[in-house]
């Protein structure tokens, strides 16, 4: 029988797997050329839905903490991702983003006392190699602004993940996730209005509505609630590595729904990524790492002999 921690790892993995379906949903169902609108529709309605379900507003310091986390994990991350996506080939952007687990590992050592181990470093490097093979696009126009935006997006989300762990969660994940999504949505809204504008109601088709509904319910409400639940319960470095599953799902969806050819190198990349993710989480399981719930909320101390 799977341990409770492995069940949490499995449920948290559903978040990056859901995010990996975004490309095929965007390609098949959404209006073209509206990435900021897509991001805003994902964040703000989902946050308001969760806020209605949780029926709880932030208190005290959690007003500014929710804004900071919402800016890092949602608003700033999506905005920089939009810049990277418009200025870089998709494979290059994904490869740059693959450094995120390494960033999380380093930041976790500084902020939540999770020591850096040799296995995590090796797995992080293997994860980058795996993503390069999976996206199958290591060449292309290396626009410096695009590269900086991709690095910035990876850094923002890495900081957001670690701060979410350090600060803890004063309420259940549905509530705390709603605060971040609403904050991030209100950051994205003026960007969308200024850059793209809102579409007319008559221009939206039933396919568009179905696509946005999927992104809101599955890609955001469900995915982000599971993601922040995982951050609450698991070592933050382990959660960071789960993000590598997203490009694997994107390639699988392209093969299944867009009839894209799946190369041998991509299959090898998926195997390498799965090996890296499983190795890091196996180490955490073997060492019986669990987040502490005493003294400083959200802090986690990992004993390590490496």
N, C-alpha and C positions, 0 to 999 in steps of 0.2 A: 504494500500500500504506500502511496506517495505520502511523504511527510507534509506537515502543514506549510513549511517554508517552500517546498517544491510546488505545492498547489498555488501559493501566492505568486511564485515566479511564473507559473503557467498563465495565471489570470492577468498578471501585469504584461506578459508578452502579447496579449491580445491588443494592447494599445498600439505599439509600433506596427503590428500586422495590419491593424485597421488603417493606420496612416499610410501604409504601403499601397492600399487600394485607391488612394486619392487620385493618382495619375490616370488610371483607367476610367474612374468616375468622371473626372474633369474632361477627359478626351471624348467620352461617349455621351455625356449627359448635360454638361454645363455650357453656357455661352462662351465663346472664344474670346481670349484677350482681356479677361477681367479677373486677374489673380488677386488684387486687393479686395474686390467685392467678394470673391470666394472666401478669402480669409476672414473678412468682417462678418459675413453670413454664418460662417462656422462658429465664430467666437461669441458674438453678442447674443443672438437668440438662444444658443445653447446655455450661456451663462444665466440668462433670465429664466429659462426653464428650470435649471437646477436651483436658482435662487427661490423660485416659487415652491419647488418641492421641499427645500430645506427650511424655508421660512425663518431665516436667521441672518442678521446683518453683522458685519464686523464690530468689534468692541475695542476701544482704547487703541493700543499700538497696532492692532490688526487692520486698521484703516490704511495706514501708510505701508505696512508690510504687504497687504494684499495688492496695493497699487504697484509696489516694487516687483513682486513676484509676477503679477499680470503683465507688467512691461517686459520683464525678462523672458518668461516662458511663452507668452502669447503675442503681445503687441509688437515689441521690438524684434522678436525672433521672426515673426511672419513678415514684417516690413523688410528686414535685411534679406530674408529668403527670397522675397519678391525681386529685390535688386539683383541678387545672385542669379536667379532663374532667368532674368531678362538679359543678362550680360555674359553668361557663361553657358557652354554646353552642359546638358544635364549630368553627364558622366563626371565632368570636372567638378561641378558643384557637389555631387554626392561624395566624391573622393575627398574633397576638402572637409566636408562635414563629418567624415569618418574619424577625424581626430577627436571628436567629442568624448568618447569613452576615456581616452587618455587625459583629456582636460578634467573630466569629472574625477578621475583617480587622483590627480595631483591636488585639485582643490579639496577633495575629501580628506586628504592627509593633513591639510592645513586647517580646515574648518570643523571637521567632525571626528578627527582622530582615527581615521581608517588608514592604517599604514599601507604604503606602497609595497607590493610584493613582486618578486621576479615573474611569477605566473601572470599577474595582471599586465605587466609591461609587455611581456611576450605576446599575450593574447591581444593586447591593444594593437601591436604592430601587425599581427596576423589579421586582425579585423580590417585594418586599412588595406592590406594586400587583397583580402577577400572581396572588399567593396570594389576595388579597382577591377578585379576579374568579373564581378557580377555586372557592373554597369557597362563593362566592355567598351569604354570610351575614355581612354587616358590621354588622348591628344585633342587638340582644338585650340581655339582662340583664348589665350590666357589674359583676359582683361583685368588690369590691376584693381580697378574698383570692384569688379565682380568677385575677384578672389578675396579682397578685403571684406566684402559683404558676407561671403560664405564663411570666412573665419569668424567674423563678428557674430553671425547667427549661431555658430557652434559654441562660441564662448558665452553668449548670453544665456543659451539654454543650459549649458553646463553650470554656470553660476546659479541660475534659477533652480536647478535640480538640487544642488548642494545647499543653497540657502533654505529651500523648502524642508530639507532634512534637518538642518541646524535649528531652525525656528520651530519645527514641529507643526502640529495642526491642532488648534484649540477646539475644533469641532470635527464632526465626521467628514469623510472625504467629499461627499456630495456638497456640503456647505462650503468648505474651503475651496473646492474646485470652482464653485459658482462665483466666488469673489474674484478669483484670478481671471476667469473668462470674461466677466463683466468689465473689469478694469482694462484688460487687453482689448476688448471689443470697442470700448470708448476711445482708446488710443488709436485704433485702426480706422474708426469711422470718419474723422476729419481728413485723414489721408485718402480714403476712398472717394469722398465727396470732392476733394480738391484735384485728384489725379484722374479718376475715372468717371465720377458721377454715378448717380443711381440709374438703373435701367427703367424704362417705362413698363408698367404692369402688363400691357398688351404684348410686349416683346418676349415675355417669358412663356415658354411652352410647357406642356405637361412633363416632358423629359427633364427640363431644367428644374422644375419643382421637385421631381423625384430625386434628382441628383443632389440638390441642396438639402432635401429632407434626410437623405442618407448621410451626408457629411455632418449635419447637425446632430442627428440621433446616434449614429454608429461612430462616425469619425471624431466626434467631439464629446457629447454627453457621456456615452459609455466609455470611450477610449481614455479621456482625460481623468474621469473618475477612477478608473482602474489604475491609471498611471500614478496619480498622487496617492492612492491607497498603497501601491507598491512602494513608493518612496517612504511612506510612513512605516512600513513593516520590514523592509529589506535593507541590507547594506547599500548605501547609495551608489557605490562603484558597480555593484551587480546590476542595478537598475540602468545605469548609464550604458552598459554593454548591450542591454536588450534593444536599444535603439538601432543596432546594426541589423536587426531583423527586417526593418522597413524596406530597404532596397531589395532584399530577397523576395519579399511579397510583391513589390512592384514589378519585378522581372517575371515572377510566376503569373501575375495577372495579365501582363503583356502577352505571355505565351498562351494563356487560356482564352482570353477574350479578344485580343487584338491580333492573334495569329502571328506573333513575332517568333522568329527562329531562336531557339534556345541553344547556344553554343556550349561545347564541352567545357571551355574555360569558365563560363558562367556557373555551370553545375559544380565545378571544382571550387569556385568562389563561395557558393552557398555552403558547401561542406566545410570549408575553412572557417566561415563566419559562425556556423553552428558549433563547430569545435571550440572556437574562442569563447562564445557565449556560455556554453555548457561548462567549460573548464573553470571560468571565473565563478560561476554559480556553484559548481561542485566544491570548489575551495571554500566558499562561504559556508556551504552546508556542512562540510567536513569539520570545519573549525567551530561549528555551532554558533555562528554569528547571528545575533539578534539585536535589534535596536533597543536601547535602554529607554525606560519610560519614567526615570526618576531624575532628580535635580534639573539640569538644563534640558528643557523640552526639545526633543528631536536630535540630541547629540547621540553619537554612537561611537563606542570605542572598540576597536578590533585588536585583539591580541595576535601577535605574529612573531614567529621566530626566524623569518627569512632575513 
